[in-house]
């Protein structure tokens, strides 16, 4: 999977490794898609990652 030049993060739920990195990457990708689909609506950008994770 990592050889495909795609975004790939190996996480361990048991050891809780790279979970934060996964959340950051997921948030960034969702933010990019949101900016394209809803360019007139920028409410997502006001949230920080920490605020998003608490919600």
N, CA, C and O atoms as CSV, one atom per row, in Angstrom:
chain,resi,resn,atom,element,x,y,z
A,1,UNK,N,N,0.814,-1.199,0.000
A,1,UNK,CA,C,0.000,0.000,0.000
A,1,UNK,C,C,0.853,1.257,0.000
A,1,UNK,O,O,0.551,2.206,-0.723
A,2,UNK,N,N,1.891,1.279,0.781
A,2,UNK,CA,C,2.719,2.473,0.881
A,2,UNK,C,C,3.475,2.757,-0.410
A,2,UNK,O,O,3.924,3.883,-0.621
A,3,UNK,N,N,3.623,1.762,-1.275
A,3,UNK,CA,C,4.354,1.927,-2.527
A,3,UNK,C,C,3.516,2.565,-3.628
A,3,UNK,O,O,4.056,2.887,-4.686
A,4,UNK,N,N,2.233,2.758,-3.419
A,4,UNK,CA,C,1.330,3.290,-4.443
A,4,UNK,C,C,1.329,4.805,-4.522
A,4,UNK,O,O,0.554,5.369,-5.294
A,5,UNK,N,N,2.162,5.480,-3.760
A,5,UNK,CA,C,2.205,6.945,-3.702
A,5,UNK,C,C,0.871,7.540,-3.272
A,5,UNK,O,O,0.542,8.670,-3.632
A,6,UNK,N,N,0.126,6.795,-2.523
A,6,UNK,CA,C,-1.120,7.270,-1.935
A,6,UNK,C,C,-0.837,7.581,-0.469
A,6,UNK,O,O,0.221,7.238,0.058
A,7,UNK,N,N,-1.786,8.228,0.173
A,7,UNK,CA,C,-1.638,8.505,1.591
A,7,UNK,C,C,-1.863,7.216,2.362
A,7,UNK,O,O,-2.915,6.585,2.264
A,8,UNK,N,N,-0.872,6.850,3.113
A,8,UNK,CA,C,-0.943,5.600,3.857
A,8,UNK,C,C,-0.321,5.819,5.229
A,8,UNK,O,O,0.837,6.223,5.339
A,9,UNK,N,N,-1.082,5.554,6.253
A,9,UNK,CA,C,-0.582,5.667,7.617
A,9,UNK,C,C,-0.885,4.353,8.320
A,9,UNK,O,O,-2.024,3.886,8.327
A,10,UNK,N,N,0.124,3.780,8.897
A,10,UNK,CA,C,-0.062,2.554,9.653
A,10,UNK,C,C,-0.345,2.935,11.098
A,10,UNK,O,O,0.461,3.601,11.748
A,11,UNK,N,N,-1.500,2.504,11.592
A,11,UNK,CA,C,-1.893,2.865,12.951
A,11,UNK,C,C,-2.064,1.603,13.788
A,11,UNK,O,O,-2.295,0.512,13.267
A,12,UNK,N,N,-1.945,1.783,15.071
A,12,UNK,CA,C,-2.181,0.702,16.016
A,12,UNK,C,C,-3.215,1.180,17.024
A,12,UNK,O,O,-2.946,2.074,17.826
A,13,UNK,N,N,-4.379,0.589,16.978
A,13,UNK,CA,C,-5.423,0.968,17.926
A,13,UNK,C,C,-5.069,0.467,19.327
A,13,UNK,O,O,-5.409,1.098,20.327
A,14,UNK,N,N,-4.398,-0.649,19.383
A,14,UNK,CA,C,-4.033,-1.227,20.678
A,14,UNK,C,C,-2.993,-0.367,21.389
A,14,UNK,O,O,-3.110,-0.114,22.588
A,15,UNK,N,N,-1.972,0.084,20.652
A,15,UNK,CA,C,-0.923,0.914,21.243
A,15,UNK,C,C,-1.180,2.405,21.066
A,15,UNK,O,O,-0.455,3.241,21.606
A,16,UNK,N,N,-2.213,2.725,20.310
A,16,UNK,CA,C,-2.585,4.115,20.010
A,16,UNK,C,C,-1.434,4.868,19.331
A,16,UNK,O,O,-1.114,6.000,19.695
A,17,UNK,N,N,-0.833,4.226,18.356
A,17,UNK,CA,C,0.255,4.821,17.604
A,17,UNK,C,C,-0.283,5.425,16.319
A,17,UNK,O,O,-1.088,4.805,15.624
A,18,UNK,N,N,0.158,6.623,16.008
A,18,UNK,CA,C,-0.172,7.345,14.773
A,18,UNK,C,C,-1.651,7.691,14.632
A,18,UNK,O,O,-2.093,8.042,13.538
A,19,UNK,N,N,-2.408,7.602,15.689
A,19,UNK,CA,C,-3.821,7.965,15.623
A,19,UNK,C,C,-3.964,9.464,15.406
A,19,UNK,O,O,-4.816,9.899,14.631
A,20,UNK,N,N,-3.138,10.259,16.083
A,20,UNK,CA,C,-3.198,11.710,15.906
A,20,UNK,C,C,-2.796,12.114,14.496
A,20,UNK,O,O,-3.394,13.021,13.917
A,21,UNK,N,N,-1.800,11.459,13.943
A,21,UNK,CA,C,-1.375,11.742,12.572
A,21,UNK,C,C,-2.504,11.414,11.590
A,21,UNK,O,O,-2.726,12.139,10.621
A,22,UNK,N,N,-3.215,10.306,11.856
A,22,UNK,CA,C,-4.352,9.928,11.025
A,22,UNK,C,C,-5.454,10.981,11.091
A,22,UNK,O,O,-6.022,11.345,10.062
A,23,UNK,N,N,-5.757,11.470,12.282
A,23,UNK,CA,C,-6.794,12.494,12.445
A,23,UNK,C,C,-6.431,13.770,11.690
A,23,UNK,O,O,-7.285,14.384,11.050
A,24,UNK,N,N,-5.159,14.167,11.768
A,24,UNK,CA,C,-4.715,15.372,11.069
A,24,UNK,C,C,-4.821,15.216,9.563
A,24,UNK,O,O,-5.290,16.123,8.875
A,25,UNK,N,N,-4.388,14.069,9.043
A,25,UNK,CA,C,-4.464,13.829,7.604
A,25,UNK,C,C,-5.916,13.786,7.140
A,25,UNK,O,O,-6.255,14.356,6.103
A,26,UNK,N,N,-6.763,13.119,7.898
A,26,UNK,CA,C,-8.180,13.034,7.553
A,26,UNK,C,C,-8.823,14.418,7.541
A,26,UNK,O,O,-9.567,14.754,6.620
A,27,UNK,N,N,-8.536,15.210,8.557
A,27,UNK,CA,C,-9.092,16.557,8.629
A,27,UNK,C,C,-8.628,17.404,7.451
A,27,UNK,O,O,-9.428,18.131,6.862
A,28,UNK,N,N,-7.348,17.321,7.101
A,28,UNK,CA,C,-6.825,18.094,5.973
A,28,UNK,C,C,-7.476,17.691,4.656
A,28,UNK,O,O,-7.784,18.549,3.829
A,29,UNK,N,N,-7.685,16.403,4.455
A,29,UNK,CA,C,-8.314,15.929,3.209
A,29,UNK,C,C,-9.778,16.360,3.140
A,29,UNK,O,O,-10.254,16.778,2.084
A,30,UNK,N,N,-10.487,16.260,4.251
A,30,UNK,CA,C,-11.886,16.703,4.288
A,30,UNK,C,C,-11.968,18.200,4.033
A,30,UNK,O,O,-12.871,18.668,3.340
A,31,UNK,N,N,-11.030,18.944,4.588
A,31,UNK,CA,C,-10.988,20.394,4.390
A,31,UNK,C,C,-10.777,20.743,2.913
A,31,UNK,O,O,-11.408,21.666,2.397
A,32,UNK,N,N,-9.884,20.002,2.229
A,32,UNK,CA,C,-9.652,20.223,0.797
A,32,UNK,C,C,-10.906,19.937,-0.019
A,32,UNK,O,O,-11.266,20.720,-0.898
A,33,UNK,N,N,-11.563,18.838,0.261
A,33,UNK,CA,C,-12.787,18.478,-0.469
A,33,UNK,C,C,-13.880,19.502,-0.206
A,33,UNK,O,O,-14.603,19.897,-1.121
A,34,UNK,N,N,-13.997,19.930,1.041
A,34,UNK,CA,C,-15.004,20.916,1.408
A,34,UNK,C,C,-14.776,22.232,0.667
A,34,UNK,O,O,-15.727,22.858,0.200
A,35,UNK,N,N,-13.520,22.647,0.562
A,35,UNK,CA,C,-13.192,23.905,-0.118
A,35,UNK,C,C,-13.588,23.862,-1.593
A,35,UNK,O,O,-13.991,24.880,-2.156
A,36,UNK,N,N,-13.477,22.704,-2.214
A,36,UNK,CA,C,-13.842,22.568,-3.629
A,36,UNK,C,C,-15.358,22.534,-3.794
A,36,UNK,O,O,-15.911,23.242,-4.635
A,37,UNK,N,N,-16.018,21.724,-3.002
A,37,UNK,CA,C,-17.469,21.543,-3.154
A,37,UNK,C,C,-18.278,22.738,-2.668
A,37,UNK,O,O,-19.287,23.098,-3.274
A,38,UNK,N,N,-17.841,23.345,-1.586
A,38,UNK,CA,C,-18.595,24.436,-0.979
A,38,UNK,C,C,-17.702,25.667,-0.859
A,38,UNK,O,O,-17.449,26.145,0.246
A,39,UNK,N,N,-17.239,26.168,-1.959
A,39,UNK,CA,C,-16.291,27.284,-1.942
A,39,UNK,C,C,-16.894,28.559,-1.352
A,39,UNK,O,O,-16.157,29.416,-0.864
A,40,UNK,N,N,-18.211,28.698,-1.388
A,40,UNK,CA,C,-18.866,29.884,-0.832
A,40,UNK,C,C,-19.020,29.807,0.685
A,40,UNK,O,O,-19.314,30.818,1.323
A,41,UNK,N,N,-18.828,28.634,1.270
A,41,UNK,CA,C,-19.058,28.423,2.698
A,41,UNK,C,C,-17.732,28.099,3.367
A,41,UNK,O,O,-17.146,27.052,3.091
A,42,UNK,N,N,-17.248,28.974,4.239
A,42,UNK,CA,C,-15.952,28.748,4.872
A,42,UNK,C,C,-16.050,28.503,6.372
A,42,UNK,O,O,-15.087,28.760,7.094
A,43,UNK,N,N,-17.177,28.017,6.856
A,43,UNK,CA,C,-17.315,27.803,8.294
A,43,UNK,C,C,-16.376,26.705,8.800
A,43,UNK,O,O,-15.999,26.721,9.972
A,44,UNK,N,N,-15.996,25.768,7.960
A,44,UNK,CA,C,-15.128,24.682,8.382
A,44,UNK,C,C,-13.747,25.179,8.757
A,44,UNK,O,O,-13.104,24.600,9.633
A,45,UNK,N,N,-13.281,26.225,8.123
A,45,UNK,CA,C,-11.927,26.715,8.364
A,45,UNK,C,C,-11.780,27.357,9.732
A,45,UNK,O,O,-10.661,27.496,10.226
A,46,UNK,N,N,-12.864,27.747,10.345
A,46,UNK,CA,C,-12.784,28.374,11.662
A,46,UNK,C,C,-12.506,27.353,12.756
A,46,UNK,O,O,-12.030,27.714,13.833
A,47,UNK,N,N,-12.794,26.097,12.495
A,47,UNK,CA,C,-12.535,25.057,13.477
A,47,UNK,C,C,-11.075,24.632,13.416
A,47,UNK,O,O,-10.493,24.509,12.338
A,48,UNK,N,N,-10.509,24.416,14.559
A,48,UNK,CA,C,-9.173,23.841,14.603
A,48,UNK,C,C,-9.321,22.335,14.749
A,48,UNK,O,O,-10.405,21.835,15.050
A,49,UNK,N,N,-8.246,21.632,14.538
A,49,UNK,CA,C,-8.303,20.187,14.660
A,49,UNK,C,C,-8.689,19.772,16.071
A,49,UNK,O,O,-9.454,18.824,16.241
A,50,UNK,N,N,-8.180,20.455,17.079
A,50,UNK,CA,C,-8.501,20.081,18.451
A,50,UNK,C,C,-9.977,20.305,18.756
A,50,UNK,O,O,-10.588,19.521,19.482
A,51,UNK,N,N,-10.550,21.368,18.205
A,51,UNK,CA,C,-11.979,21.619,18.413
A,51,UNK,C,C,-12.816,20.587,17.671
A,51,UNK,O,O,-13.873,20.179,18.153
A,52,UNK,N,N,-12.353,20.169,16.513
A,52,UNK,CA,C,-13.065,19.172,15.719
A,52,UNK,C,C,-13.059,17.822,16.407
A,52,UNK,O,O,-14.059,17.105,16.374
A,53,UNK,N,N,-11.946,17.466,17.029
A,53,UNK,CA,C,-11.846,16.173,17.693
A,53,UNK,C,C,-12.703,16.117,18.946
A,53,UNK,O,O,-13.164,15.040,19.326
A,54,UNK,N,N,-12.927,17.248,19.591
A,54,UNK,CA,C,-13.761,17.276,20.801
A,54,UNK,C,C,-15.232,17.168,20.469
A,54,UNK,O,O,-16.022,16.718,21.299
A,55,UNK,N,N,-15.619,17.577,19.254
A,55,UNK,CA,C,-17.036,17.585,18.881
A,55,UNK,C,C,-17.577,16.206,18.679
A,55,UNK,O,O,-18.755,16.045,18.361
